[in-house]
């Protein structure tokens, strides 16, 4: 007798509609119908236009700015729980507030832990995300976490470039582990850009640890916010004799003048994913930003969760 699995229902949050549609297409199932009502004071109320009783519900929403996206996700989880969904998975391609993963100075919040608590308290059975700013954030959750790895998307692309003298770089000390993980796929050297900040989003100084002379350098990062760090690191690398420099970044926050900063930088290209919906007009105008889709990877992971099968195959780089 064939195994019976619960019906899958996929729903999109309003902040991740485009990616959710791609995931649904890759999965082979249409997105469920949902309505988001707004009161005149800005209060929101999502509700499902179809039954989710007994279903495995997957709610796709990144929690980037505005914070309405986060609160909408929490309300969607609560609505699904109260509508008797069997299993609720919060699919959060970009987990916002992840940079607040510790107390790095007195009297600050640990935002990542608070958001983990909120998602759990709202009623999620599981969370699925990609390239957390710090992998140990998984430990903030008391529910299962599927932490997908962007390297399975980026590494094949980097290989396709056939760079003759490839060197992997981290734009800061904190990303050195991520850079070394990428370097193993290519048996490449790793260099590190050591930066010192005055305050958030403002760099005081930067220096290079390692030799980049004659190298084709690929900077690896998880989040690109203002693009200030990456552009300064790229300039410093080129000043130290590199042949070329490009950047790979999973989550393209791209706030403020980030698009202009990237366009005016010495970067050959900036390779990002679609975990955060880009500004369509600015992205089309850019000659340097290339977007790789995460839809197939998330669709496979969703199928594995529904069918209670291992997702470890999804971490194998081709």
Beta strands, then each sheet from edge to edge (+ up, - down):
strand 1: 8-12
strand 2: 34-38
strand 3: 44-48
strand 4: 56-60
strand 5: 87-92
strand 6: 126-130
strand 7: 144-148
strand 8: 166-170
strand 9: 189-199
strand 10: 202-209
strand 11: 216-224
strand 12: 244-252
strand 13: 270-273
strand 14: 289-292
sheet 1: 1+ 4+ 5+ 6+ 7+
sheet 2: 2+ 3-
sheet 3: 10+ 9- 8- 11- 12- 13- 14-
end
